[in-house]
Structures are given as structure tokens and as C-alpha cells.
Amino acid sequence: MTDNELLKSEVALIRRIVGGETELYYQLIRPYQRMIYAAAFSILRDETDAEDVVQQTFLNGLAALRSFRAQSRISTWLTQIAINEARMRLRKTRHHRSVSIEEASMTVTGEPVIRDLIEWKRIPSNILEQEETRKVLISAFESLPRIYREVFVLRDVEGLSIAETAQVLGLQQVNVKTRLSRARMKMRELISDRLELRLQCAVLTQEKTLECKVVWQEASNFIDDEIAKTLRARIAAHLRICRGCKSVIVGIRNVIRLMGDPRALPLPLGFSLRLQKRLRSHFSTLKSKHLAVDRK
């Protein structure tokens, strides 16, 4: 199903729900449970709090469903509600301050620093069947400052576009790209540390077409194909002769692939059943209120 077909199908379903068939609401939101949970978890870093935010998001979404104008996907609209709900909860319960990622991985001039060149190879997907690997991924993800977790989870875990991510977070697209680049670099560094992927990685030749720092700066845009053709060609040529920079690119791609796998950030056990129970209770309350109004 294309995006346009999906949107039309969802709009038709929304009309029925707004028209009184509220029991169809779970059918509308069911595909987006993990997406909304991941968005909430990226801010709160707590399963219970994230689940509470998801339930409240879907209740708020139902209450505001008449205002949905189909100018964006329902998933993007719901994610925006979840982000706002999670941020409000965080402001109420904040107990700590995250260490700035810039302090860990940026120079005073704002240029990325690759402290260790780790020779990444394509990691087989069955590595996620190992519980230890999943723990490493979540631990690395949780160690990112919130502003980077938000961008990373929306873009690389849930697959929103740069434009959609900017819309949900209320940011300029250039800021999304900057934060995403830093998050990816840091995730690559943290995961390689903990999975012990360190190997000696040296440049094969001194005849480089670009300075390595340029490749590091543009690595994220290169992967997303958000880069001018001429610069892309120069980076591709550089990667053919620079083993270190190629390792950086492969490493970031592995991070994106691993974290994009549903097994990396699964829904808590019993999540869907608890959500359905909460919705049924809410539907029952709404029905009782409507009956009371009708009697009057």
C-alpha cells in the first residue's frame, strides 16, 4: 500500500470513528504502538513512564481526532502528541542532567572527533537474538542526551523523514541533521566500545581526495543521500582508498540497521493487552456519559 493509499484508508477509518464507531479506534492506532512507545521512551528512558505516556497519547488523540486534517500521516500526528506529553512529564519529574554529547565527541570548534577508528563489518541480524547485544544497544541509546535521543529514534528507529522529524520536534531541518549526525557518531562509538569491535584500522594510502574530517562531518548526510552530487562523488572516491573513513560509514549504517530492528526496542510484555483494556474502559465511560445526556 502506498503512502497515499494508506492515508486515504486511515482518513476513511477516522470518519467512521468520529461518526460514533469508537471501537474502531484500536484498529487505527494498532500499527503505531511501537512507534509511539519508542518516541516516549527516547525522552523518559523508563518503560513504565513511557507506557503511561503512550496510553495517554492515544486517549488524547481520540479526544482530538476531529481536529486531524490529514496534512500529515496519523502516525506523525500521534508522535507529536506523544513527544509533547513525554516532555511535560519529564519537566515534572526531572531529577538529573545529562552530560552534553558535545563534551564527549566534539572539539571546541564544533568538528566531530573520531577517537578510535574501529573496523566495522556488516553485522548479521541474528546478533540481536543475543540478550547481551540488546542490552548494549539500549544502554548506549539511553546514554545519549535527550535532544539526540529524540532525533535518533524518530529518524533511525521509526523511519520518519528529516522533514517529518523536524515537524514533530518543532525544529529546523538543518538542526535535525546536525543532531542526527552527532547521535549516530556517538552511538557508533558507544556500541563499538561495548561490543569490543576494536581492530587496528589504518589508512591504506596517503593519496586522499578529501580530508577525513570532511568525511566525518558529512557522514550522516552521505548515508541519507542528503548531499550534493559532486561532494557525494568525492566522498565515495575517498572511501575507496581510506579504510578508516569507510569503517566510520559502515559503523553508522550498522547502528541504524540494528536500532531499526523491532527486537532492539521491543514493547514491554503485555503492553497491547493493557492498552486495549484502558481503551475499553474509556469507551465504556464515554458511552455511559452519552446515555446520561440522552436521558436528560
GIDAUR-V366573 format. One line per field, one symbol per residue. ss: DSSP state (H for helix, E for strand, C for the rest). burial: 1 if it has 16 or more other C-alpha atoms within 10 Angstrom, else 0. A space follows every 10 residues. Layout:
ss=???
burial=???
//
This chain:
ss=CCHHHHHHHH HHHHHHHHCC CHHHHHHHHH HHHHHHHHHH HHHHCCHHHH HHHHHHHHHH HHHCHHHCCC CCCHHHHHHH HHHHHHHHHH HHHCCCCCCC HHHHHECCCC CECCCCCCCC CCCCHHHHHC HHHHHHHHHH HHCCCHHHHH HHHHHHHCCC CHHHHHHHHC CCHHHHHHHH HHHHHHHHHH HHHHCCCCCC CCCCCCCCCC CHHHHHHHHH HHHHCCCCHH HHHHHHHHHH HCHHHHHHHH HHHHHHHHHH CCCCCCCCCC HHHHHHHHHH HHHHHHHHHH HHHHHC
burial=0000001001 1011001100 0100110110 0111111111 1111100011 1011111110 1100100000 0011111111 1111111010 0000000000 1000110000 0101001111 0000000100 0011011011 1111111111 1111111101 0101111110 0010011111 1111111111 1100000000 1000000100 0100111111 1100000000 0100100110 1111111111 1111111111 0001101000 1100100010 0010000000 000000
//
